[in-house]
């Protein structure tokens, strides 16, 4: 049976960053330019400004973003969160996953090209410096093949030193997210000798960033990032992607080089003039004309380059554009599919639950638990249990006069130490207390307790626990 009509899918057997003998094919993309690239620069620099400033912004004394895993302290948009709020973190992550899934189903891998930190740092910081030092694509290729003379050594050392400095700055910013900006500034002020272990960790992360942005680069998106694999499962013919309009570009007789004053329509040729500019500008080295591919990060560089070429030869722009497969093949406009509506419904419910839980979240959380392994004691007509308590203050206010009150059943609470507890802002206070209840008021071997906490005359928290008493036969 003849198979000549089948499309050539051999390009999927390899990736553009690996040569046929299995070695690294270092990509030297052409410097992009165009309306989409200009918009991406604005978005990227706004996000970079946010990334570098967020750990140093404080609202009501709280760092705007903090992810201190070691001390289990987290600030999200200046709101402090503790391990007791872990359920909120889980729901937030689920919301993020569902939201990203919906975004991918509808708009493909646009997140990678416009918002991913890896792409932003690589394309808008490191590559731009590389263009400034080494020149555009042609000069970079010649420099790579050039012998190690004075020019090459000077350019390589200059670039590598700048890359290392930027990587060191990025590592410091990430450290500010982890330990807090105040702690980072204190470490810098006191000098590296007093924080040698931190400095070593900082240099390790600097080397990781340096390796990623100097050598590994687009391989992160192709090999390491799981999102590229996930998009293959989520995309369908309705999803909008950076796509080549093969119907218009190939026509009846395929592509053909541009010739002035030639009637391409009459000859049956498409609008693609096979200039290959969409390939040389691609940061992952693919040919977008082959269709949707794992390596494509939807960076729009090929759109800008193709539009520029189309304008020069007098053909309509948009040969490569944001479009779905159905829009190209069937001229169908984008509509919400049943799957998209399902994701929207789930996402709406999850966001509603998260908002409700955030409003229900208490600013001060108390836990009162019976001391493990301890039985009850007889104190005259009363039964006594010993408890440990923990009070977490999630606010920026000190509570200097916290008192415990047993609401039901009637009884007495006796504190070990001071009768009142002081809980400083954003801190944890813990201790021990005894609860005594008349045996006649007990419901059996286990009685449910209701305990309220007051700061002066103001009730600030209500909690519960169990009381162990004699078993009635």
N, C-alpha and C positions, 0 to 999 in steps of 0.2 A: 504494500500500500504506500502510495506517495505521501510524504510528510513535508513537502516544501512549503505548504501553506501555514505550517505551525510557526509561531513566533520564536525568535531566537532568545532563549532564556539562559544561555551559557554565562552571561555576565554575573548571574547569581551564584556561580560556583566559586567565585573569588571576590576579594574586596580590593578597592583601589589603593589601599595603604600597604599591601603586601605584594611583592614581586612574584613571578612564576617559580623562582627557586626558593621561596619562603622567607626572603629577607625584607626588611622594612623599606618601604617606598616612601621617602620623605616628601610630603606634599608642600609645594610652593604655590599657593593660590595667587591669582592676580588681585591687586588691591581693588576692592569693590567700591562702587560709587552709584548714586541714584537716589530716588525719593525714599525707597524703603530703607536703604542704608542710613540715610539722614534721620529717619524716624527711629530706627533702632539705636542710633547713637544717643538720641535724646533719652529714650527709655533706659538705656544701659547706664548712662551717667547719673540719672536720677536714682536708679537702684544702687549704684556704687556709692553715691553720696549717703543714701540711707544705710547701707551695709557698714560703712566706715564710721558713721556718726551715732548709730543706734545704741551701742554700749556705753556711750559717753553722755547720752541724754538722760536727764533725771526728771521725773514728775512726782511731786510730793515725797521727794527723798528716795524714790525707788528707781533703779536703773531701768530704762525703757525695755530692754531685752536682756535677760540673764538666764543662762542654762548651767548653773553650778551643780553638776552631777555629784561631785564628791561630798559637798555639804548638803545636797538635796534641797537646794534653793532655786526657785525658778520665778522669773518675772516675765510676764507676757503683756506687752503694751503697758508696762509699769504696774500691773496688778500682780502682787506676790502670790505664788502658788507653792503648796507644800506637798510632801508625799501623801498626805491625807486627801489631796485633790487629784490623785492619779487618775481616777475615773474620768475626770474632765479632760485630761491629756489624751486618754484612750479614745474618747468620743471625738475630740478634735482631730486626731490622726485619721479616724474613720471618715470624718467629714472631708478631710483633705484628700484621701484616696478616692472617695466617691466623686468629689469635685473634679479631680484630675482625670478620672476615668471618663466622666461626662465631657469634659473639655476635649479629651483626645478623640472620643467617638464623634464629636461634632466638628472639631477643627484640627484634627491630626496632631502633629508634633510641633505646633507653634510655640509651646512652652519652651522647648529646647532652643529654638532660635532667638527668642525674644527675652526670656526671663531666667533661664538656667545660669547659675553663677559660673559654671565651667565655660560656657559659650561666651558670656559677657567678659570674663577675665581674659580668655584666650583671644577673642576677636577684637575687643575694644581696648585692651591694654597691651598685652604682649605682642600681638601681631602688628599693631600700629607702631610700636617701638621698633619692631623688626623692619617694617617698611621704611622707617625714618633712618635707620642705621645701614641696612643692607640694600635698600632700594626695592623696586617692584619685582614681580615674578622673574623676569628675564635676568636681572642683575643677581637675584638670589641664586638662581640655577647656576649661573656662571661662577659666582663666588664659591658655591659648594664644590664645583669641579676644579676650582683654581688651586694651585699649589700653595703651601703655607709660606707666603711671603709677608712682608711687613704690613701691607694693606689688610690681608685676611686676618692676621694675628691681631692687629689693632681693632678691627670691627668685631671679631669674635669675643675678645676680652671685654671690650666696651659693652657689648650686648649681654654677655653672661654676668658681668658685675651688676648691671642695672637690673637684670632679671632676678638675681639673688637678693638685691636690696628690696625689690618689690615683694618677693616671696617672704622675706623677713618681716616686712610691714604687715602683710596679710596674716602671717602667723601670730603676730602681736595682737591684731584686731580680734582674731578668733580666740586668743587667750583672754581678752577682755570680756568676751561673751561667756567664757567658762568660769573664770575666777572673780570677775567684776572689775570694772574700770578703776575703782579706787585702789584695789589690791594691786593691779598692774602698775599704776602710777607709783604706788609705794615701793614696789619691787625695783622699778627703774631708778627711783630716787636713792634707795639704799645701796644700789649697785649689784652687779651680778655675783660678787663673791659671797654675799649672804643668801643667795637663791640659786646656787649652782645646779641643783637638780631641775629646777624650773627652766633655767637657761638651756640645759641639755635637751629637755623635752621640746623647748621652743626651736632649737636648731634642727632637731629631728623633723618637726613639722615643716620648717622652712625648706629642708632638703626634699621633703615629699612634694610640696607645692612647686619647688624649682624643677624637680623631675617631671612632674605632670605638665607644666606649661612650657618647659624648654624642649623636652624630648617626646614624652608620651602623647600629649596634645589630643588630636581628634580620636586617638585610640580609646580614650576614656568613653566617648560616646558610642563607639562601635563595639568595643570589647567589654568594658567594665560596667557600663550603665545598663540596668535591667529594663529601663523604660523603653529603649529601642525595641527590645523583644516584645514588650507588652503591647506596643502599638500595632504589631502584626496581628494580634488577636482581636483588638478593639476596632480597627478600621474596617469600613465597608464602602460600598459604592456611593454612599451618601455623604461620607466624611470629606470635609474640605481640606485640601493639602496644597502644597506648592506642586503644581502639575503642569506637564507639557501637553498642549492641545495637539495631539497626534492627528486628529481629524483634519484640522486646518494645516498643520505643519507638514504632513505627509501627502495629503490629497490622493490622487490615483497612482502617480508614478514615483512617489517618495520625495526625498530631499534633493536639492541641487544647488551647487555653488551659484552665487549671484553674478548675473551678467546684465550690464546696462542695456536698456531698450529691448529686453527680451520679455515676451508675453508668457509668464510662467503659468497663468491660468489656462491659456489655450493649449499649452504643451502638457498640461496635467500634472505639474509639479506643485508641491506645497510651499508654504511661506517660509519654511525652515531653509536657510541658505547654507546650512552645514558649516558654519564659521567656527564652531567648537568653542566659542567664548563662554558658553554656559558651563563647560567642563573645566576650563582653565581657571575660572573664578571660584569654583566650588571648594570649600575648605576641607571636604572629606574625599575629594577626588572622584566623584561619581558623574555619570552622564544622566541627567534628569530625564532625557528623552527615552530612557529605558523603562520609565514608569516609577511607581512608588518603591523605594528601597530602604533597607534597614539603616544605611549610613546617612540618609538625608535627615538633617536637623531643621529643615524649614527655615533657613536663615535668610532667604529671599535674594541672595547675591545673584543667582541665575536670572531672577525676574528682572532686576535692574539692568543687568548686562544685556539680556535679550531685548529689552525695550529700547536700550540705547542703539543697538544694531538695527532694529526695525525702523527706528526714526531716521537713521542715516540712509537706509535704502528705500525709504518712502513706503514702507508697509505698515499695516496697523499694529499697534503694540498689543500686549496681552497674549502672545504666543505661549509664554510661560507665565502662569498666574495662579492665584488662589482659586481653586476649583475642585469640584468633586468629579469622580469618574462618570457619574450619570449626567452631569452638566456638560462634559466634553462629548460623550458618546450619544446622549439622547437630548441634549439641550434642556435638561430639567433643572429648575432652580432649586436652591437649598430649602428643604422643609424638615421639620422635626419628625423623626421616625418614632415608632412605638418604643423602641429601646431607649432613645433619648428621653422620651416622656417618662419612662419608668425610672431612669436615673434621676431626672429632675424631681419626681415625686419622693423618691428615697432621700435625696439630698435635702429637700425642703423639710421633711420630717426630722431628719438628724439635726439640722440647724435649729429647728424649733425646740427639740429636746435639749440641745446644748445651751441655748439662750435661757430656757426655763431653769436648768441646773445652775447656770451662772447667777441668776437672780436668787435662787434658793440657797446659794453658798453662803455660809456664815463667816463673819469676819473673825470670830474667835471660836475655836473648836475645842471641846473638852471630852476626855475619855476617862472613865472611872472603872477600873477592873479589879476583881478580887485577886489578892496575892496568891499566885499558884502554889499548891501544896499545903495551904493553911486551912484548917478546919475552924469551926466557930468556937467561941468561948462563952461560958456562963458568967455573967456579971450580975449576981443577985437575981432579980426577976428578968433581967435583960439578957439578950443574946448579942454577942459582939463579933463582927467580921472586920478583917483588916484589908485595906484597898490601897492600890497605887493610882495616882492620877497624873494625867498629862494635859497641859493647857497650851494650845498653839495660838499665838497672837499673829494674825495675818495682816494687821494694820500698821500704820505709822504712829499710832498712839500708844502710850504706856498705860497699863492698868495697874494701879498702885494699891488697890484695896479690894481684891477679889475674895468673895466669901461663898462658901457652899451652904446650901439650905436643902434639907430633906423634906420633900413635899408629901410623898406618900410611900409607905405608911408613916405614921408619926414616929419620931425617934430623934436621936442625937448624932451629930457629926462632930468628932473630936480630931482636930488636926495635930499632926506630929510636928512640933516646932511652932512657928507663928500662927495665930488664928486666922490671919489673912495672908493672901498670896500676892506677890508682885510679878506681873508678866510684862516684860519690856517689849517694845515694838519689834515686829518681825523676829520673834524669838519663841523658845519653848521653855515652859516651866513644868517641873514635875516634883512629886513628893508622895508622902504616905498619909493616910487618914484612917480613923476607926469609925464605924457606924454601929450604934447600939439601938436595938429595938426590943420592946417588951414582947416576950414570947407569945402572949395572948393575941398580939396583933399580926402574927405571922400566918401566912396562908398554907404553910406546909414546909417541906424541906427546901423549897425554892420559892422566894418571894421577889416579885418585880419591884425595883426601886425607881422612883422618879426624883431626880436631883436638879436643882436650879442653881445657877451661878449669878452672883450679883456684884456689880462694881458700885459700892455705896448703896444707893437705893434703886439703881437701874439694873434690871435683869438683862444679862448679856448672853446667856446660853442655857439650854436645857438638855440634859443627858439622862441616860438610864443605866442600870446595872442589875445584877442578881444578888440576892442575899441568901446565904445558906443557914438553915436552921435545923432543929431536931426533926426527925421523921416521925410522923404520927401513925400509929398502928391501930 
